[in-house]
Amino acid sequence: MASLSVARAGEQPNPEGSVDPTSRAAFRSAVIAGLDARPRALSSVWFYDAMGSLLFQRIMRLPGYYPTRVETEILEASSGEILGCLPVAPGAIVDLGAGDGAKTRLLLAAARRISPAVTYAPVDVAGEALRSATGRMRAVWPDLAVRAEQADYVEGLLRARRASGETPVLGLLLGSNVGNLEWAEAVSLLRSLRGSLAGGDHLLVGFDLLKDERVLRAAYDDPEGVTAAFNLNLLARINRELGGDLDLSAFSHRATFDLARPAMESWLVARRATVATIAGRRFRFASGEAIHTEISWKYTEAQLGALARAAGFEEVARWHDGRRWFCDALWRVGPEAR
């Protein structure tokens, strides 16, 4: 929940891994550019200030918010099988976006049963996220080898690949974070990640699958109103950090479903005409005008294969939860990439 970014699936996401969500200067530039654009759009990477992170934790505990639970179900049941599909034990597990680490721990535990020397390589642009991820993992395994990479996903994966030498690596792009990119952006990111890997390496990618629209709406427009508060907090953050005077009561949260992609989308819609000053700039919003804040693709099984092929990967296997609401797909880089 970047360009247009990030599915809210158990992490604080940043699908391209290229923006530090705590950077005030970057936030200012992004807000001005997004509100100057037509149609207006703000990247969901900016949801995650301190208040936004607290609200997101509440969202993950809501009865209707399924993504974290169902991907965890997959990894609890299948982490051993996933690692067993690798012809050689990985020298490193490269975690693209540290998140809370709960799902990564399941895979690391399975990897350590095969090779206790496996290295944990979290990748994030934010140093604090890396320190937190390292601390959490070492609290579980004090002897764990850790090689944190403060970089965007592509560069961080490349560094981890080089450090691993001849030993293959397993990259993780969990939480359906890729689903917060438009199709062409997702293909571009995945191609770039493949370019950071060598022949015999693997990438495990999480995908939220297409399902009943009622289930989707319960997850992205909950009756408790937490998602609405989460979306509106983006405007509150603008007020707090950029000297804005946006009237939050003049905007409402809207969730829509686009079957053509298919995808859920989130918007902030002006209830009435309003004017606000932000970072010294004056902005006018017409009644009914919408600011796009999030896209979250809900993939078909056919689209998963198409993405793998478009990005140049060979698909190895897929794992699903019991209701087939979510999929973790294991992709391989062919030997010709060496």
N, C-alpha and C positions, 0 to 999 in steps of 0.2 A: 504496500500500500503502500525507474526514473527516466528520463524524458517524461512520459506518462508512466507512473510506476506503481507498484508493489502490492502483490496479493498478501492479505493479512493471514498468514498461515503458520503462526507459531514463532515467527522471528520478528525483529524490527527491520523490515526489509529495505533493500536498496539494490535492485536487480542487476544493475550494471556495476555496482560496487565502486562508483567513481565520485560520489558526492559525500562529504562529511556532513551529516545532518545537524551537527552542532555548530557549524561555521556561520556566524552572523553575517559576514560579508557576502558569502555565497548565497545565503538566504535572501538578503536584500536584493541582490542582482536577479535571482530567480523570480522573486515576487514582482519586481518592476517589469521584467520581461514578460512574465505570464499574464499580468493584468493589462499590459500594452497590446498583447496579441489579440487577434480575433479569429476564432472564438477564444475567450479567455480560459486559461488553464494553469493550475498550480500542481506541481509534482507531489505525489503522496509521500515521497521521501521526507518532506518537511513536516509530516504529522508528528514526528517523534521527538518533541521536546520533553521535558520532565512530566508535564501534565498529560501530554499525548501518550507517553509510554505507560503511565498509570491507567489511563482509560483503555488502552489496548490490552493490558493485563485483565481488566474487567471483561472486555469483549471475549477473550479466550475462555473465560469461565461461564459464558452465557450458554443456556441449554441449546440454542439454535446454531451456535457457532461450532461447526464440525471440523474444519480443516486440520487443526492441530491434533485433535483426538484421532482422526482416522489415519493420518500419516504415522503417528506414533504407534497405532495398532499394527500397521504394516511392518514397521521396523522392529517392534517387540517380537513379532512372529517370525520375521524373515531375515534379520541381520546376518545370522549364521549362513543361511542359504545364499545371500547376496555375496558375502565374502568367499563362499565356496565356489562361486562361478568364476572367480579370478584364477587364471592358470598359475599365477605366482603371487605369494603374499605381498601386499603393497609395502613399500618402504615408508610411505607417508600417506596419511589421509589429510587432504587439503580441504578445509572447511571454508567455503566461499560465503562469508557473512557469518560472524560468530553466533549471533542470536543468543538464546539462553542455554544452548548446548545440550539440552535434554535428549534430542534425537541423535545428535552426533555421538553422545556417550554410548548409545546402544550399538552403533557401528564400531566405535573404538573398542568396546568390550569384546565384540566378536573378533575383531582384527587381532587383539592382544592374545586371544586364545590360540591363534595360529602363529603369531610372531610377537612376543612381548617387546621386541625392539622397535616396533612401528612408531614413527614420529607423527605427532599431532601438529599440523600446520594451519592455524587459523589465519584467514586473510580478511582485512578490513582497512578502510581508510582512516578510521578513528582509533587512535592509540589507546584510549580508555577502554574501548570495546575489546581490544586484544588483551589488555592486562586483566580484565575481568574474566574473559574466556580462559586464559591461561590459569588463573587462580582457581576457577571452578574445576578444571580438569585435574590439576595437581592435587586438589583436595581429595579427589577420588583415587588417583594413582600418583603418589609422591615421586615415583621413579620414572614417570612418563617423560619421554623426550619431546620437547616442544620447540618449534621453530616458527615463531609468529612473523607474518609479513605485513607490514603497514603499506598497503598499496591498493590499487583497484584490482578487480577480480582477475583481469587478463594478465597484468604485470605480476601480481602476487602468485598466480598459478605458474607462470613462467619461472619465477625465482625458485619456487618450491620444486618444480620439475628439474631445474639445473642442480639444485642442492642434493637431489636424490640420486644423481649419477645414473648408473645403469639399472637401478632398482625401480620398478614401475610404481606409479602413484595412482591413487583413487581420489578424484575430485568429487566434492559434494555440492550440489546446487539444489537444496531442499526447499520445502515450503511453497512450491509453485510460484516462487519469485519471478521466474521467467514469464509467467502469465500476466505480469503487469507491464509488459512491453507489447507494442503492436507487432504483428507477425514479422514484418521485415526487420524490425529492431531486434526481435528475439533471434531470428536467423543470424543476423550480424554478430550478436553477442556470442552465440553458440559456436559460430565459425571461428571467432577470435579465441575462444577458449580451446577449441580443437587445435588451433595454431600454437598454443602454449604447451601442448602435450606432445609426447613422442609415441611411436608405435608400441602397442601393448598396454598403454595407459587406459584408464577407464574413467567415466563420468557418470555419477548417479544423479538423475534429475527428477524432481518432484513435479507432478502435474495434477491440478484439480480438474476433475472430469465433469462433463455435462450431465446434469441431473434435473429432477423435477424443479420447475421454477419456484414453487412454493418453498422448497428447501433452501434455494439460493436467497430468496427474499428474506427468509427468517435469519439468515446469516449476515446479510448486508443491510438490513433495515429492521433491526430487532424491535419488538414491541416495547421493550424496556427503555428504548431511547438512548442507549449507550453509544451506538454507532453514530447517531445524530450529534451527540455531544463531542465525540471524537473528531468528526468532520468539522464541526463549528469551532473546535479548539484551534484549528489552523488559522482562522481569522483572529481569535484571541491572541495567538502567538504573534501575529503581525502587529497587533496593538501593543503588546508587551515589549517586543524587541525592536520594532521599527518606528515607534512613536506614532502608531496609527490611531485613528478615532473611528474605526468601523463600528457601526451599530449592529451588534450581533442579532438583535431582535428583528432586524430587517432582512435576515437570511434564514433559509431553512435547508435541511438535508433532503436530498432526493436520490433514491437508488433506482436505476433502470436496468432492464435486461435486453440485450441486443442478440437476437437469435442468429443473425447473419454471421457473427464472428465464430462462435457464440461467446458472450462476455457479460458480466455485471459491470456497471459503471456507477460512480458516485459523483454528485454535483452539489454545489452550494448555489441556491437559487434566490434571487432577490424577491422578497415578498412585495416590495414597493420600490419606487424610485428612491435612490439614496445617493449621497455624496460622501466621500471620505478622503482624508489626507493621510498618505502613507509615505514615510521617508521624505517628506517635503514635497511630494507630488500629489496632485488633486485627481481623484478618479470619480467618474460618474457611472452609476449602475442603473440601467432601466428596469422598470418593473418586469419581472419574469425572466430577466437575463440570468444565464447560468454560467458558473465557473466550474470547469471540469477538474476533478481532484483525484480520480482513481479509475483504473480499468483493471479487470481481473478476468482473464480468459478462462473459460470452462471447456476444456479440450474434448474432442472426440478421439476414440482410439485410432482412427485413420490419421488424424492430424499429428499424433505422436510419431508415427512412422515417417510422415512427410517431413517433420521437423528434423528428425535424425538424419534423413537422407540429405536434406537441404544444407545441413551443417557439416556434412562429410563424415558422420559417425556410422559405425556398424552397430545395429541394435543386438544386444545379447539376450535380455529377458525383461519381463515386466512383473511387478508384484502389485496386488490390489488389496484393499480392505474387504471385509466381508460383504459390504453392500456395493462394492465397486464404485465408490464415490471418488476415490483418489488412486493415483498410480505412481509408483517409483520405478523409473526405467533405467536400466543399466546399459550404457553405450560404451563401445570400444573404439579406440583409434587403431586403424589397420596397420600392419607391419610396414607398409610402404612409406609411412610417415617418418621412419627412422632416418 
